[in-house]
Amino acid sequence: MSAERKNQAKGEQLRGKVKERVGRALGNERMQTEGRSEQSKGDARHAAEKVKDIFRR
């Protein structure tokens, strides 16, 4: 289950990165900000899953 959540977090990071770059290419600051926000959420979720893995051992 943890691997699935890590993959979801990685997907969120990737979607955020794509959204940020598309926003940058289009000159859309709102889209860039949303992309950075999604990346941050993905980073936080991925870090949380890593911590959970450490304590499961």
CHARMM internal coordinates of N, CA and C (Angstrom, degrees):
IC EDIT
DIST 1 N 1 CA 1.4423
DIST 1 CA 1 C 1.5180
ANGL 1 N 1 CA 1 C 110.64
DIST 1 C 2 N 1.2984
ANGL 1 CA 1 C 2 N 117.23
DIHE 1 N 1 CA 1 C 2 N -36.30
DIST 2 N 2 CA 1.4533
ANGL 1 C 2 N 2 CA 120.45
DIHE 1 CA 1 C 2 N 2 CA -179.79
DIST 2 CA 2 C 1.5247
ANGL 2 N 2 CA 2 C 111.23
DIHE 1 C 2 N 2 CA 2 C -65.11
DIST 2 C 3 N 1.3133
ANGL 2 CA 2 C 3 N 116.88
DIHE 2 N 2 CA 2 C 3 N -38.29
DIST 3 N 3 CA 1.4665
ANGL 2 C 3 N 3 CA 120.30
DIHE 2 CA 2 C 3 N 3 CA 178.92
DIST 3 CA 3 C 1.5267
ANGL 3 N 3 CA 3 C 110.31
DIHE 2 C 3 N 3 CA 3 C -63.63
DIST 3 C 4 N 1.3173
ANGL 3 CA 3 C 4 N 116.13
DIHE 3 N 3 CA 3 C 4 N -37.50
DIST 4 N 4 CA 1.4605
ANGL 3 C 4 N 4 CA 120.16
DIHE 3 CA 3 C 4 N 4 CA 178.59
DIST 4 CA 4 C 1.5292
ANGL 4 N 4 CA 4 C 110.57
DIHE 3 C 4 N 4 CA 4 C -64.23
DIST 4 C 5 N 1.3094
ANGL 4 CA 4 C 5 N 116.43
DIHE 4 N 4 CA 4 C 5 N -42.77
DIST 5 N 5 CA 1.4679
ANGL 4 C 5 N 5 CA 120.08
DIHE 4 CA 4 C 5 N 5 CA 179.32
DIST 5 CA 5 C 1.5260
ANGL 5 N 5 CA 5 C 111.70
DIHE 4 C 5 N 5 CA 5 C -68.47
DIST 5 C 6 N 1.3282
ANGL 5 CA 5 C 6 N 115.90
DIHE 5 N 5 CA 5 C 6 N -35.18
DIST 6 N 6 CA 1.4693
ANGL 5 C 6 N 6 CA 118.99
DIHE 5 CA 5 C 6 N 6 CA 176.31
DIST 6 CA 6 C 1.5208
ANGL 6 N 6 CA 6 C 109.83
DIHE 5 C 6 N 6 CA 6 C -63.88
DIST 6 C 7 N 1.3259
ANGL 6 CA 6 C 7 N 115.96
DIHE 6 N 6 CA 6 C 7 N -41.50
DIST 7 N 7 CA 1.4614
ANGL 6 C 7 N 7 CA 119.92
DIHE 6 CA 6 C 7 N 7 CA 178.57
DIST 7 CA 7 C 1.5242
ANGL 7 N 7 CA 7 C 111.38
DIHE 6 C 7 N 7 CA 7 C -64.29
DIST 7 C 8 N 1.3235
ANGL 7 CA 7 C 8 N 116.66
DIHE 7 N 7 CA 7 C 8 N -38.29
DIST 8 N 8 CA 1.4591
ANGL 7 C 8 N 8 CA 119.95
DIHE 7 CA 7 C 8 N 8 CA 176.88
DIST 8 CA 8 C 1.5256
ANGL 8 N 8 CA 8 C 110.46
DIHE 7 C 8 N 8 CA 8 C -63.42
DIST 8 C 9 N 1.3196
ANGL 8 CA 8 C 9 N 116.45
DIHE 8 N 8 CA 8 C 9 N -40.93
DIST 9 N 9 CA 1.4626
ANGL 8 C 9 N 9 CA 120.75
DIHE 8 CA 8 C 9 N 9 CA 178.72
DIST 9 CA 9 C 1.5240
ANGL 9 N 9 CA 9 C 110.47
DIHE 8 C 9 N 9 CA 9 C -64.55
DIST 9 C 10 N 1.3324
ANGL 9 CA 9 C 10 N 116.54
DIHE 9 N 9 CA 9 C 10 N -41.69
DIST 10 N 10 CA 1.4690
ANGL 9 C 10 N 10 CA 120.21
DIHE 9 CA 9 C 10 N 10 CA 177.85
DIST 10 CA 10 C 1.5307
ANGL 10 N 10 CA 10 C 110.56
DIHE 9 C 10 N 10 CA 10 C -63.24
DIST 10 C 11 N 1.3191
ANGL 10 CA 10 C 11 N 116.35
DIHE 10 N 10 CA 10 C 11 N -39.41
DIST 11 N 11 CA 1.4657
ANGL 10 C 11 N 11 CA 120.39
DIHE 10 CA 10 C 11 N 11 CA 177.25
DIST 11 CA 11 C 1.5152
ANGL 11 N 11 CA 11 C 111.53
DIHE 10 C 11 N 11 CA 11 C -62.51
DIST 11 C 12 N 1.3179
ANGL 11 CA 11 C 12 N 115.60
DIHE 11 N 11 CA 11 C 12 N -40.74
DIST 12 N 12 CA 1.4616
ANGL 11 C 12 N 12 CA 120.24
DIHE 11 CA 11 C 12 N 12 CA 178.47
DIST 12 CA 12 C 1.5301
ANGL 12 N 12 CA 12 C 110.58
DIHE 11 C 12 N 12 CA 12 C -65.19
DIST 12 C 13 N 1.3233
ANGL 12 CA 12 C 13 N 116.29
DIHE 12 N 12 CA 12 C 13 N -39.86
DIST 13 N 13 CA 1.4641
ANGL 12 C 13 N 13 CA 120.14
DIHE 12 CA 12 C 13 N 13 CA 176.83
DIST 13 CA 13 C 1.5240
ANGL 13 N 13 CA 13 C 110.29
DIHE 12 C 13 N 13 CA 13 C -61.38
DIST 13 C 14 N 1.3173
ANGL 13 CA 13 C 14 N 116.22
DIHE 13 N 13 CA 13 C 14 N -44.92
DIST 14 N 14 CA 1.4619
ANGL 13 C 14 N 14 CA 121.17
DIHE 13 CA 13 C 14 N 14 CA -178.49
DIST 14 CA 14 C 1.5283
ANGL 14 N 14 CA 14 C 111.33
DIHE 13 C 14 N 14 CA 14 C -64.89
DIST 14 C 15 N 1.3390
ANGL 14 CA 14 C 15 N 116.64
DIHE 14 N 14 CA 14 C 15 N -45.51
DIST 15 N 15 CA 1.4658
ANGL 14 C 15 N 15 CA 119.76
DIHE 14 CA 14 C 15 N 15 CA 178.32
DIST 15 CA 15 C 1.5233
ANGL 15 N 15 CA 15 C 110.71
DIHE 14 C 15 N 15 CA 15 C -59.31
DIST 15 C 16 N 1.3255
ANGL 15 CA 15 C 16 N 115.98
DIHE 15 N 15 CA 15 C 16 N -40.91
DIST 16 N 16 CA 1.4585
ANGL 15 C 16 N 16 CA 120.10
DIHE 15 CA 15 C 16 N 16 CA 178.78
DIST 16 CA 16 C 1.5135
ANGL 16 N 16 CA 16 C 112.13
DIHE 15 C 16 N 16 CA 16 C -64.00
DIST 16 C 17 N 1.3205
ANGL 16 CA 16 C 17 N 115.57
DIHE 16 N 16 CA 16 C 17 N -41.99
DIST 17 N 17 CA 1.4667
ANGL 16 C 17 N 17 CA 120.13
DIHE 16 CA 16 C 17 N 17 CA 179.92
DIST 17 CA 17 C 1.5303
ANGL 17 N 17 CA 17 C 110.52
DIHE 16 C 17 N 17 CA 17 C -63.55
DIST 17 C 18 N 1.3281
ANGL 17 CA 17 C 18 N 116.30
DIHE 17 N 17 CA 17 C 18 N -43.14
DIST 18 N 18 CA 1.4654
ANGL 17 C 18 N 18 CA 120.54
DIHE 17 CA 17 C 18 N 18 CA 179.22
DIST 18 CA 18 C 1.5283
ANGL 18 N 18 CA 18 C 109.93
DIHE 17 C 18 N 18 CA 18 C -64.31
DIST 18 C 19 N 1.3275
ANGL 18 CA 18 C 19 N 116.10
DIHE 18 N 18 CA 18 C 19 N -45.94
DIST 19 N 19 CA 1.4599
ANGL 18 C 19 N 19 CA 119.93
DIHE 18 CA 18 C 19 N 19 CA -178.69
DIST 19 CA 19 C 1.5318
ANGL 19 N 19 CA 19 C 111.12
DIHE 18 C 19 N 19 CA 19 C -61.64
DIST 19 C 20 N 1.3241
ANGL 19 CA 19 C 20 N 116.07
DIHE 19 N 19 CA 19 C 20 N -40.34
DIST 20 N 20 CA 1.4623
ANGL 19 C 20 N 20 CA 119.50
DIHE 19 CA 19 C 20 N 20 CA 178.86
DIST 20 CA 20 C 1.5301
ANGL 20 N 20 CA 20 C 110.83
DIHE 19 C 20 N 20 CA 20 C -63.26
DIST 20 C 21 N 1.3166
ANGL 20 CA 20 C 21 N 116.88
DIHE 20 N 20 CA 20 C 21 N -44.83
DIST 21 N 21 CA 1.4724
ANGL 20 C 21 N 21 CA 120.27
DIHE 20 CA 20 C 21 N 21 CA -178.18
DIST 21 CA 21 C 1.5221
ANGL 21 N 21 CA 21 C 111.97
DIHE 20 C 21 N 21 CA 21 C -68.28
DIST 21 C 22 N 1.3227
ANGL 21 CA 21 C 22 N 117.28
DIHE 21 N 21 CA 21 C 22 N -38.21
DIST 22 N 22 CA 1.4636
ANGL 21 C 22 N 22 CA 119.84
DIHE 21 CA 21 C 22 N 22 CA 176.76
DIST 22 CA 22 C 1.5262
ANGL 22 N 22 CA 22 C 109.09
DIHE 21 C 22 N 22 CA 22 C -64.98
DIST 22 C 23 N 1.3187
ANGL 22 CA 22 C 23 N 116.39
DIHE 22 N 22 CA 22 C 23 N -42.96
DIST 23 N 23 CA 1.4624
ANGL 22 C 23 N 23 CA 120.21
DIHE 22 CA 22 C 23 N 23 CA 177.59
DIST 23 CA 23 C 1.5166
ANGL 23 N 23 CA 23 C 111.80
DIHE 22 C 23 N 23 CA 23 C -60.17
DIST 23 C 24 N 1.3196
ANGL 23 CA 23 C 24 N 116.10
DIHE 23 N 23 CA 23 C 24 N -40.88
DIST 24 N 24 CA 1.4675
ANGL 23 C 24 N 24 CA 120.45
DIHE 23 CA 23 C 24 N 24 CA 178.25
DIST 24 CA 24 C 1.5276
ANGL 24 N 24 CA 24 C 110.18
DIHE 23 C 24 N 24 CA 24 C -64.12
DIST 24 C 25 N 1.3313
ANGL 24 CA 24 C 25 N 116.53
DIHE 24 N 24 CA 24 C 25 N -42.87
DIST 25 N 25 CA 1.4675
ANGL 24 C 25 N 25 CA 120.60
DIHE 24 CA 24 C 25 N 25 CA -179.12
DIST 25 CA 25 C 1.5292
ANGL 25 N 25 CA 25 C 111.54
DIHE 24 C 25 N 25 CA 25 C -65.28
DIST 25 C 26 N 1.3370
ANGL 25 CA 25 C 26 N 115.91
DIHE 25 N 25 CA 25 C 26 N -34.72
DIST 26 N 26 CA 1.4620
ANGL 25 C 26 N 26 CA 120.18
DIHE 25 CA 25 C 26 N 26 CA -179.10
DIST 26 CA 26 C 1.5272
ANGL 26 N 26 CA 26 C 112.57
DIHE 25 C 26 N 26 CA 26 C -88.31
DIST 26 C 27 N 1.3203
ANGL 26 CA 26 C 27 N 116.44
DIHE 26 N 26 CA 26 C 27 N -9.43
DIST 27 N 27 CA 1.4601
ANGL 26 C 27 N 27 CA 119.89
DIHE 26 CA 26 C 27 N 27 CA -176.94
DIST 27 CA 27 C 1.5242
ANGL 27 N 27 CA 27 C 112.22
DIHE 26 C 27 N 27 CA 27 C 75.23
DIST 27 C 28 N 1.3303
ANGL 27 CA 27 C 28 N 116.55
DIHE 27 N 27 CA 27 C 28 N 26.42
DIST 28 N 28 CA 1.4601
ANGL 27 C 28 N 28 CA 122.35
DIHE 27 CA 27 C 28 N 28 CA -177.32
DIST 28 CA 28 C 1.5342
ANGL 28 N 28 CA 28 C 108.76
DIHE 27 C 28 N 28 CA 28 C -101.72
DIST 28 C 29 N 1.3338
ANGL 28 CA 28 C 29 N 116.48
DIHE 28 N 28 CA 28 C 29 N 101.59
DIST 29 N 29 CA 1.4658
ANGL 28 C 29 N 29 CA 120.47
DIHE 28 CA 28 C 29 N 29 CA -177.02
DIST 29 CA 29 C 1.5233
ANGL 29 N 29 CA 29 C 112.65
DIHE 28 C 29 N 29 CA 29 C -65.32
DIST 29 C 30 N 1.3262
ANGL 29 CA 29 C 30 N 116.52
DIHE 29 N 29 CA 29 C 30 N -35.36
DIST 30 N 30 CA 1.4639
ANGL 29 C 30 N 30 CA 119.55
DIHE 29 CA 29 C 30 N 30 CA -179.75
DIST 30 CA 30 C 1.5283
ANGL 30 N 30 CA 30 C 110.49
DIHE 29 C 30 N 30 CA 30 C -61.74
DIST 30 C 31 N 1.3261
ANGL 30 CA 30 C 31 N 116.21
DIHE 30 N 30 CA 30 C 31 N -44.22
DIST 31 N 31 CA 1.4603
ANGL 30 C 31 N 31 CA 120.46
DIHE 30 CA 30 C 31 N 31 CA 179.63
DIST 31 CA 31 C 1.5266
ANGL 31 N 31 CA 31 C 110.48
DIHE 30 C 31 N 31 CA 31 C -64.77
DIST 31 C 32 N 1.3190
ANGL 31 CA 31 C 32 N 117.10
DIHE 31 N 31 CA 31 C 32 N -38.55
DIST 32 N 32 CA 1.4639
ANGL 31 C 32 N 32 CA 120.97
DIHE 31 CA 31 C 32 N 32 CA 177.61
DIST 32 CA 32 C 1.5229
ANGL 32 N 32 CA 32 C 110.03
DIHE 31 C 32 N 32 CA 32 C -61.23
DIST 32 C 33 N 1.3290
ANGL 32 CA 32 C 33 N 116.00
DIHE 32 N 32 CA 32 C 33 N -45.38
DIST 33 N 33 CA 1.4609
ANGL 32 C 33 N 33 CA 120.84
DIHE 32 CA 32 C 33 N 33 CA -179.18
DIST 33 CA 33 C 1.5238
ANGL 33 N 33 CA 33 C 111.05
DIHE 32 C 33 N 33 CA 33 C -64.27
DIST 33 C 34 N 1.3247
ANGL 33 CA 33 C 34 N 116.72
DIHE 33 N 33 CA 33 C 34 N -42.75
DIST 34 N 34 CA 1.4672
ANGL 33 C 34 N 34 CA 120.21
DIHE 33 CA 33 C 34 N 34 CA 177.72
DIST 34 CA 34 C 1.5236
ANGL 34 N 34 CA 34 C 110.61
DIHE 33 C 34 N 34 CA 34 C -61.81
DIST 34 C 35 N 1.3148
ANGL 34 CA 34 C 35 N 116.44
DIHE 34 N 34 CA 34 C 35 N -39.47
DIST 35 N 35 CA 1.4574
ANGL 34 C 35 N 35 CA 120.69
DIHE 34 CA 34 C 35 N 35 CA 178.84
DIST 35 CA 35 C 1.5170
ANGL 35 N 35 CA 35 C 111.99
DIHE 34 C 35 N 35 CA 35 C -63.92
DIST 35 C 36 N 1.3288
ANGL 35 CA 35 C 36 N 116.36
DIHE 35 N 35 CA 35 C 36 N -44.63
DIST 36 N 36 CA 1.4721
ANGL 35 C 36 N 36 CA 119.75
DIHE 35 CA 35 C 36 N 36 CA 178.09
DIST 36 CA 36 C 1.5246
ANGL 36 N 36 CA 36 C 110.69
DIHE 35 C 36 N 36 CA 36 C -63.18
DIST 36 C 37 N 1.3370
ANGL 36 CA 36 C 37 N 115.90
DIHE 36 N 36 CA 36 C 37 N -37.71
DIST 37 N 37 CA 1.4605
ANGL 36 C 37 N 37 CA 120.52
DIHE 36 CA 36 C 37 N 37 CA 178.81
DIST 37 CA 37 C 1.5296
ANGL 37 N 37 CA 37 C 110.88
DIHE 36 C 37 N 37 CA 37 C -63.99
DIST 37 C 38 N 1.3198
ANGL 37 CA 37 C 38 N 116.88
DIHE 37 N 37 CA 37 C 38 N -44.60
DIST 38 N 38 CA 1.4685
ANGL 37 C 38 N 38 CA 120.68
DIHE 37 CA 37 C 38 N 38 CA 178.19
DIST 38 CA 38 C 1.5194
ANGL 38 N 38 CA 38 C 111.27
DIHE 37 C 38 N 38 CA 38 C -62.32
DIST 38 C 39 N 1.3208
ANGL 38 CA 38 C 39 N 116.12
DIHE 38 N 38 CA 38 C 39 N -40.84
DIST 39 N 39 CA 1.4629
ANGL 38 C 39 N 39 CA 119.88
DIHE 38 CA 38 C 39 N 39 CA 178.25
DIST 39 CA 39 C 1.5201
ANGL 39 N 39 CA 39 C 110.13
DIHE 38 C 39 N 39 CA 39 C -61.00
DIST 39 C 40 N 1.3255
ANGL 39 CA 39 C 40 N 116.63
DIHE 39 N 39 CA 39 C 40 N -43.69
DIST 40 N 40 CA 1.4618
ANGL 39 C 40 N 40 CA 120.72
DIHE 39 CA 39 C 40 N 40 CA -179.11
DIST 40 CA 40 C 1.5248
ANGL 40 N 40 CA 40 C 111.31
DIHE 39 C 40 N 40 CA 40 C -63.37
DIST 40 C 41 N 1.3229
ANGL 40 CA 40 C 41 N 116.44
DIHE 40 N 40 CA 40 C 41 N -41.95
DIST 41 N 41 CA 1.4653
ANGL 40 C 41 N 41 CA 120.06
DIHE 40 CA 40 C 41 N 41 CA 177.31
DIST 41 CA 41 C 1.5251
ANGL 41 N 41 CA 41 C 110.45
DIHE 40 C 41 N 41 CA 41 C -61.03
DIST 41 C 42 N 1.3101
ANGL 41 CA 41 C 42 N 116.15
DIHE 41 N 41 CA 41 C 42 N -44.40
DIST 42 N 42 CA 1.4646
ANGL 41 C 42 N 42 CA 120.63
DIHE 41 CA 41 C 42 N 42 CA 178.67
DIST 42 CA 42 C 1.5140
ANGL 42 N 42 CA 42 C 111.57
DIHE 41 C 42 N 42 CA 42 C -62.64
DIST 42 C 43 N 1.3371
ANGL 42 CA 42 C 43 N 116.56
DIHE 42 N 42 CA 42 C 43 N -41.37
DIST 43 N 43 CA 1.4641
ANGL 42 C 43 N 43 CA 120.79
DIHE 42 CA 42 C 43 N 43 CA 177.92
DIST 43 CA 43 C 1.5254
ANGL 43 N 43 CA 43 C 110.89
DIHE 42 C 43 N 43 CA 43 C -60.97
DIST 43 C 44 N 1.3349
ANGL 43 CA 43 C 44 N 115.85
DIHE 43 N 43 CA 43 C 44 N -45.11
DIST 44 N 44 CA 1.4636
ANGL 43 C 44 N 44 CA 120.31
DIHE 43 CA 43 C 44 N 44 CA -178.74
DIST 44 CA 44 C 1.5287
ANGL 44 N 44 CA 44 C 111.14
DIHE 43 C 44 N 44 CA 44 C -64.77
DIST 44 C 45 N 1.3108
ANGL 44 CA 44 C 45 N 116.95
DIHE 44 N 44 CA 44 C 45 N -43.06
DIST 45 N 45 CA 1.4712
ANGL 44 C 45 N 45 CA 120.13
DIHE 44 CA 44 C 45 N 45 CA -179.97
DIST 45 CA 45 C 1.5224
ANGL 45 N 45 CA 45 C 111.16
DIHE 44 C 45 N 45 CA 45 C -65.85
DIST 45 C 46 N 1.3179
ANGL 45 CA 45 C 46 N 116.43
DIHE 45 N 45 CA 45 C 46 N -39.39
DIST 46 N 46 CA 1.4623
ANGL 45 C 46 N 46 CA 120.33
DIHE 45 CA 45 C 46 N 46 CA 179.12
DIST 46 CA 46 C 1.5255
ANGL 46 N 46 CA 46 C 109.76
DIHE 45 C 46 N 46 CA 46 C -64.83
DIST 46 C 47 N 1.3239
ANGL 46 CA 46 C 47 N 117.29
DIHE 46 N 46 CA 46 C 47 N -43.19
DIST 47 N 47 CA 1.4622
ANGL 46 C 47 N 47 CA 121.18
DIHE 46 CA 46 C 47 N 47 CA 178.95
DIST 47 CA 47 C 1.5302
ANGL 47 N 47 CA 47 C 110.68
DIHE 46 C 47 N 47 CA 47 C -63.22
DIST 47 C 48 N 1.3202
ANGL 47 CA 47 C 48 N 116.65
DIHE 47 N 47 CA 47 C 48 N -40.11
DIST 48 N 48 CA 1.4652
ANGL 47 C 48 N 48 CA 120.30
DIHE 47 CA 47 C 48 N 48 CA 179.15
DIST 48 CA 48 C 1.5255
ANGL 48 N 48 CA 48 C 110.79
DIHE 47 C 48 N 48 CA 48 C -62.53
DIST 48 C 49 N 1.3136
ANGL 48 CA 48 C 49 N 117.36
DIHE 48 N 48 CA 48 C 49 N -41.03
DIST 49 N 49 CA 1.4633
ANGL 48 C 49 N 49 CA 120.64
DIHE 48 CA 48 C 49 N 49 CA 178.45
DIST 49 CA 49 C 1.5242
ANGL 49 N 49 CA 49 C 111.32
DIHE 48 C 49 N 49 CA 49 C -66.34
DIST 49 C 50 N 1.3212
ANGL 49 CA 49 C 50 N 117.34
DIHE 49 N 49 CA 49 C 50 N -35.98
DIST 50 N 50 CA 1.4658
ANGL 49 C 50 N 50 CA 120.07
DIHE 49 CA 49 C 50 N 50 CA 176.85
DIST 50 CA 50 C 1.5252
ANGL 50 N 50 CA 50 C 110.40
DIHE 49 C 50 N 50 CA 50 C -63.49
DIST 50 C 51 N 1.3299
ANGL 50 CA 50 C 51 N 116.40
DIHE 50 N 50 CA 50 C 51 N -42.61
DIST 51 N 51 CA 1.4648
ANGL 50 C 51 N 51 CA 120.43
DIHE 50 CA 50 C 51 N 51 CA 179.30
DIST 51 CA 51 C 1.5259
ANGL 51 N 51 CA 51 C 109.76
DIHE 50 C 51 N 51 CA 51 C -63.52
DIST 51 C 52 N 1.3198
ANGL 51 CA 51 C 52 N 117.12
DIHE 51 N 51 CA 51 C 52 N -42.98
DIST 52 N 52 CA 1.4676
ANGL 51 C 52 N 52 CA 120.40
DIHE 51 CA 51 C 52 N 52 CA 178.17
DIST 52 CA 52 C 1.5253
ANGL 52 N 52 CA 52 C 110.73
DIHE 51 C 52 N 52 CA 52 C -58.81
DIST 52 C 53 N 1.3328
ANGL 52 CA 52 C 53 N 116.42
DIHE 52 N 52 CA 52 C 53 N -41.97
DIST 53 N 53 CA 1.4658
ANGL 52 C 53 N 53 CA 120.45
DIHE 52 CA 52 C 53 N 53 CA 179.15
DIST 53 CA 53 C 1.5230
ANGL 53 N 53 CA 53 C 111.54
DIHE 52 C 53 N 53 CA 53 C -61.92
DIST 53 C 54 N 1.3108
ANGL 53 CA 53 C 54 N 116.71
DIHE 53 N 53 CA 53 C 54 N -39.52
DIST 54 N 54 CA 1.4679
ANGL 53 C 54 N 54 CA 120.85
DIHE 53 CA 53 C 54 N 54 CA -179.87
DIST 54 CA 54 C 1.5250
ANGL 54 N 54 CA 54 C 110.37
DIHE 53 C 54 N 54 CA 54 C -61.71
DIST 54 C 55 N 1.3318
ANGL 54 CA 54 C 55 N 117.01
DIHE 54 N 54 CA 54 C 55 N -43.07
DIST 55 N 55 CA 1.4587
ANGL 54 C 55 N 55 CA 120.13
DIHE 54 CA 54 C 55 N 55 CA -177.31
DIST 55 CA 55 C 1.5244
ANGL 55 N 55 CA 55 C 113.28
DIHE 54 C 55 N 55 CA 55 C -78.38
DIST 55 C 56 N 1.3072
ANGL 55 CA 55 C 56 N 118.38
DIHE 55 N 55 CA 55 C 56 N -15.49
DIST 56 N 56 CA 1.4651
ANGL 55 C 56 N 56 CA 121.23
DIHE 55 CA 55 C 56 N 56 CA 177.52
DIST 56 CA 56 C 1.5169
ANGL 56 N 56 CA 56 C 111.95
DIHE 55 C 56 N 56 CA 56 C -77.34
DIST 56 C 57 N 1.3159
ANGL 56 CA 56 C 57 N 116.83
DIHE 56 N 56 CA 56 C 57 N -20.16
DIST 57 N 57 CA 1.4676
ANGL 56 C 57 N 57 CA 120.32
DIHE 56 CA 56 C 57 N 57 CA -176.82
DIST 57 CA 57 C 1.4649
ANGL 57 N 57 CA 57 C 112.63
DIHE 56 C 57 N 57 CA 57 C -79.12
END
COOR INIT
IC SEED 1 N 1 CA 1 C
IC BUILD
